[in-house]
Amino acid sequence: MDPRRIWFDPPHLRWGRVFATVLIASTLLGLWVAQRRGLFDEPQNRVVVAAGAAASGVLPRGERNAVPEAAATAAAAPPAKAASSVELICGLGAVSFDPGDEKQAEQAAHEAFDKLQAHRERVLPGWLEEMKSSADEQVQAGAWFLEAREALAKQAEATNKAEALDSLDELARLAERSRDPLPYALAFQACELFQRVATASACSALRVEAWAERDPGNAFPWLVAASRQGVTAQRRSQYIENAIAAGEMRGTWGAMHGVLTKAAPANEAPLDRSVRFFEAMAADSVVAVPQSIVVDHCSDTALRQGARRQQCERLAAFLTDKGDSYLFAGVGNGIGRRLGWSEDRLARHKAEQEAFIGALPPDILGAGCDGLARAEAYFADVARYGERGALRQRQQAER
């Protein structure tokens, strides 16, 4: 399956099921973690879903039929609060509903999300224009990336494709003249992600070697390049060798939270903060995952080849040990399972993952502005230390 089909083919995005469960259960991050746990055993399909599930803040109307199933699942879990009145999203105020009543919970979730989405559509265009004029290259790059993504998500409207191409061109040109690795990371991945529907001319000038030069010692550029469509098996193998030799794996998960935080005004309104949080999480999810082609490189068939098997063994160990997120570690663990790693080895990695996951705040959303503040603090740590590093910092602080 082509991961980009999740973006551009009906029914487009799968935010409805995710978001309804989040609101009712008051655990957006908990749901996200549960989805990531599924990566540990079946990396190929789950990676594709993870990349697309949070690809946009837009809730497709066609996803409404999927919400009751999620609501039923959420209602079966103990609610974060026993109170009948709760603020689902910071800035919208408290709403009252019976969390045990599936229809009430579903309605409350839809109404809250519709209000958040309506506010997003009002404020986002102005934010992007302000960000473009920032002196900070990361903020500029974030604006061009978000604008391209927004236009392409609405590509059914006749005028948006040209706008998306212009935004991609601007992002690619900014990446070329900047020495900061983040603009290059956003541009490189956006050009690949959107090429099926829009090929911007400036994208052709981007090279993985130039990205790696801006971010030395990081395996992420090489693995993203290895995941591109049309790369020969020989070149993909060389990119993976470069990744393993890089020494560490620092993805872009959490980066857009830092970018949008820098762009926010002081004393920002609570509902604006909520919009920024969701926008950052959506943008990060689009670009944070190397595509499933890397997993295919280590498929059961490929592992029958001696040289490929040796390389995949080293790749699995590298991702499991050096990746800065549990997504990378989970992919490595999944490849290791195919390689026949011992149950003890697999269990040790899984136990580590679950121990760190257990350190996450249990009510990161659905607890109003207090929950949003916890979410913002957590992702600030993720942007600084990586996901695994952020959780280690929190565990150490509790000792």
Buried (B, 14 or more C-beta within 10 A) or exposed (E): EBBBEBBBEEEBBBBBBBBBBBBBBBBBBBBBBEBBBBBBEEBBEBBBBBBBBBBBBBBBEEBBEBBBEBBBBBBEBEBBBEEEEBBBBBBBBEBEBEBEEBEBBBBBBBBBBEBBBEBBEEBBEEBBEEBBEBEEBBBBBBBBBBBBBBBBBBBEEEEBBEBBBBBBBBBBBBBBEBEBBBBBBBBBBBBBBBBBBBEBEBBEEBBBEBBBEBBEEBBBBBBBBBBBEEBEEEEBBBBBBBBBEBEBBBBBBBBBBBBBBEBEEEEEEBBBBBBBBBBBBBBBBBBBBBBBBBBEBBBEEBBEEEEBBEBBBBBBBBBBEBBBBBBBBBBBBBBBBBBEBEEEBBEBBBEBBEEBBEBBBEBBBBBBBEBBBBBBBBBBBBBEBBBBBBBBBBEEEEE
